Amino acid sequence: MLGPMDEFPVHQIPQPIAWPGTSDRNFYDRSYFNAHDRTGDIFVITGIGYYPNLGVKDAFVLIRRGDVQTAVHLSDAIDQDRLNQNVMGYRVEVSEPLRRLRIVMDETEGMAVDLTWTGLFDVVQEQRHVLRSGTRITLDAQRFAQVGSWSGTIAIDGDEITVDPSVWIGTRDRSWGIRPIGEPEPAGRPADPPFEGMWWLYVPMAFDDFSIVLIIQEEPSGFRSLNDCTRIWKDGRVEQLGWPRIKIRYRSGTRIPTGATIDATAADGAPVRFDVESKLAVPIHVGGGYGGDSDWTHGVWKGEKFTERLTYDMTDPAIIGRAGFGVIDHVGRAVCSEGGRAPAEGWGLFEHGALGRHDPSGFTDWLSVAP
């Protein structure tokens, strides 16, 4: 997928990109998208990924409406047509690089989408993201992110939903590099020291005058290994918001967040606070194929022209228990308070995962929960 270089403005490319770029079996190139209408009634998450060293490409559409979460998965043998991103009836068409694209999934397992995304603010090139297990690099990735609006239609079992760009909003990101995929690692010496977990926060949101893209990762001790908080103004100015202090609010007895308070710092030293709330939670490891998904994971060979549909009752205690131990994407609403300015309302994505031990949160092991 990293072939269509016109999708990137030259000044955004930190170095020439080769494809596949590395012989690591876990090399990937993936696009991720989400969309919602700000009500908390529906959240759509979708994406497409290429895994050239595994010979696989796949895509998914994950939709939560009320208490039902539905996933459609597509997988096939990889091809070399990088200008035509597709997995059978699913395709991404770039009509104006970094400004406009279209996602289409022809009717598959009773679901179909035809959505056009239009960027509202300039793209953000995030910091390089590196993780190691012992001496081995297990994640070495880069990503750009952008907030925009959506228009089009979504069809589920004959029920057609109109996507109105005046209210539908969402985030796109594209990342590439090395990251764990669904297949288990070949046998070898166990990690020493063993992997104890990670704490992750990703908040891209659009306000009237600006957007923010926040991405933070911490080790179990609370040591921050990734800190990137960027504000993009309508006039193109880019501002770093310092070293944010984070307080996550969790539902008692779980690790499912209900919101967060983010205290950041403007370029002039003034405090900037974002009060974030979750309007609807979608655990992306329940049908979305991300880490810990026991039903389907990205990059795993399923055979040629594979499709399936899975449906989850999100009130099922077994699903609730499973949902709390992974990364959860939320329909996010935020209020920004800053000096003498009137409070500003923003909408977008609130993504958080607290996996394993995290001392600042009081999580002592993989199974501990909020009081």
Long-range contacts (C-beta under 8 A, 24 or more apart in sequence): 1-29, 1-31, 1-48, 1-50, 1-82, 1-85, 1-176, 2-29, 2-82, 2-176, 3-82, 3-83, 4-82, 4-83, 4-94, 6-97, 7-94, 7-97, 7-98, 8-97, 8-98, 8-144, 9-97, 9-98, 9-123, 12-123, 12-125, 12-144, 14-125, 14-142, 17-176, 19-52, 19-82, 20-52, 20-53, 21-176, 21-177, 22-53, 22-178, 23-53, 24-53, 24-178, 25-53, 25-54, 25-181, 26-51, 26-53, 26-138, 26-178, 26-179, 26-180, 26-181, 26-299, 27-51, 27-52, 27-53, 27-177, 27-178, 28-175, 28-176, 28-177, 28-178, 28-179, 28-181, 28-298, 28-299, 29-174, 29-175, 29-176, 30-174, 30-175, 30-176, 30-298, 31-85, 31-92, 31-172, 31-173, 31-174, 32-171, 32-172, 32-173, 32-174, 32-175, 33-103, 33-117, 33-170, 33-171, 33-172, 34-170, 34-171, 34-329, 34-349, 35-115, 35-117, 35-150, 35-163, 35-168, 35-169, 35-170, 36-168, 36-169, 36-170, 36-279, 36-280, 36-331, 36-347, 37-163, 37-164, 37-167, 37-168, 38-167, 38-168, 38-169, 38-279, 38-331, 38-333, 38-347, 39-279, 40-279, 40-280, 40-331, 41-65, 41-66, 41-280, 42-161, 42-280, 43-280, 43-282, 43-329, 43-330, 43-331, 44-113, 44-115, 44-154, 44-170, 45-282, 45-284, 45-288, 45-329, 46-103, 46-105, 46-113, 48-85, 48-86, 48-87, 48-90, 48-92, 49-298, 49-299, 50-78, 50-85, 51-78, 51-181, 51-298, 51-299, 52-78, 54-78, 54-181, 54-183, 54-299, 54-301, 55-301, 56-299, 56-300, 56-301, 57-87, 58-87, 58-289, 58-298, 58-299, 58-300, 58-302, 59-87, 59-90, 59-105, 60-287, 60-288, 60-289, 60-296, 61-90, 61-105, 61-111, 61-113, 62-282, 62-284, 62-287, 62-288, 63-111, 63-154, 63-156, 64-280, 64-282, 64-314, 65-156, 67-313, 67-314, 67-315, 68-311, 68-312, 68-313, 68-314, 69-282, 69-286, 69-287, 69-311, 69-312, 69-314, 70-111, 70-156, 70-287, 70-309, 70-310, 70-311, 70-312, 71-287, 71-288, 71-295, 71-296, 71-309, 71-310, 71-311, 71-312, 72-105, 72-108, 72-109, 72-111, 72-307, 72-308, 72-309, 73-289, 73-296, 73-302, 73-306, 73-307, 73-308, 73-309, 73-310, 74-105, 74-108, 74-306, 74-307, 75-300, 75-301, 75-302, 75-303, 75-306, 75-307, 76-304, 76-305, 76-306, 77-304, 88-305, 88-307, 98-122, 98-123, 98-146, 101-172, 102-152, 107-155, 108-307, 108-309, 109-307, 109-308, 109-309, 110-156, 110-157, 110-309, 111-154, 111-155, 111-156, 111-157, 111-309, 112-154, 112-155, 113-152, 113-153, 113-154, 113-155, 114-152, 114-153, 115-150, 115-151, 115-152, 115-153, 115-154, 115-163, 116-150, 116-151, 116-152, 117-148, 117-149, 117-150, 117-170, 117-172, 118-148, 118-149, 118-150, 118-151, 118-165, 119-146, 119-147, 119-148, 120-147, 120-148, 120-149, 120-169, 120-206, 120-211, 121-146, 121-147, 121-148, 121-206, 121-210, 121-211, 121-232, 121-234, 122-146, 122-232, 122-236, 122-238, 124-204, 124-213, 124-230, 124-232, 124-238, 126-213, 126-215, 126-228, 127-215, 127-226, 127-227, 127-228, 129-177, 129-217, 129-226, 130-225, 131-198, 131-225, 133-191, 133-195, 134-191, 134-192, 134-193, 137-178, 138-178, 138-179, 138-180, 139-177, 139-178, 139-179, 139-180, 140-177, 140-178, 141-175, 141-176, 141-177, 141-178, 141-179, 142-175, 142-176, 142-177, 143-173, 143-174, 143-175, 143-176, 144-173, 144-174, 145-171, 145-172, 145-173, 145-204, 145-213, 145-215, 146-171, 146-172, 146-173, 146-204, 147-171, 147-204, 147-205, 147-206, 147-211, 147-213, 147-348, 148-172, 148-206, 169-206, 169-347, 169-348, 170-348, 170-349, 171-204, 171-348, 171-349, 173-204, 180-291, 181-297, 181-298, 181-299, 181-300, 182-289, 182-293, 182-296, 182-297, 182-298, 182-299, 182-300, 183-297, 183-299, 183-300, 195-356, 196-220, 196-356, 196-357, 197-354, 197-355, 197-356, 197-357, 197-358, 197-363, 197-366, 198-353, 198-355, 198-356, 199-353, 199-354, 199-355, 199-358, 199-360, 199-361, 200-327, 200-351, 200-352, 200-353, 200-354, 200-355, 201-246, 201-248, 201-260, 201-351, 201-352, 202-349, 202-351, 202-352, 203-260, 203-262, 203-274, 203-276, 203-332, 203-334, 203-348, 203-349, 203-350, 203-351, 204-348, 204-349, 205-274, 205-332, 205-334, 205-346, 205-347, 205-348, 205-349, 205-350, 206-346, 206-347, 206-348, 207-334, 207-336, 207-344, 207-345, 207-346, 208-344, 209-233, 209-234, 209-344, 210-234, 211-346, 211-348, 212-241, 212-274, 212-346, 214-241, 214-244, 214-262, 214-264, 216-244, 216-246, 218-358, 218-360, 220-356, 220-357, 220-358, 220-359, 221-359, 222-358, 222-359, 222-360, 229-264, 239-266, 239-267, 240-267, 241-265, 241-266, 241-272, 242-266, 248-352, 248-354, 248-361, 250-369, 250-370, 251-370, 252-370, 252-371, 253-369, 253-370, 254-320, 254-324, 254-369, 254-370, 255-324, 255-325, 255-354, 255-363, 255-369, 255-370, 256-281, 256-323, 256-324, 256-328, 257-281, 257-328, 257-330, 257-350, 257-352, 259-350, 260-350, 260-352, 266-338, 270-338, 270-339, 271-338, 271-339, 272-336, 272-337, 272-338, 273-336, 273-337, 273-338, 274-334, 274-335, 274-336, 274-346, 275-334, 275-335, 275-337, 276-332, 276-333, 276-334, 276-350, 277-332, 277-333, 277-334, 277-350, 278-330, 278-331, 278-332, 278-350, 279-330, 279-331, 279-332, 279-333, 280-330, 280-331, 281-323, 281-328, 281-329, 281-330, 282-328, 282-329, 282-330, 283-322, 283-323, 283-324, 283-326, 283-327, 283-328, 283-329, 284-326, 284-327, 284-328, 284-329, 285-322, 285-323, 285-326, 285-327, 286-312, 286-319, 286-322, 286-323, 286-326, 287-312, 290-326, 290-327, 291-326, 291-327, 291-355, 292-325, 292-326, 293-326, 294-322, 324-369, 325-355, 325-366, 326-353, 326-355, 327-351, 327-352, 327-353, 327-355, 328-352, 328-353
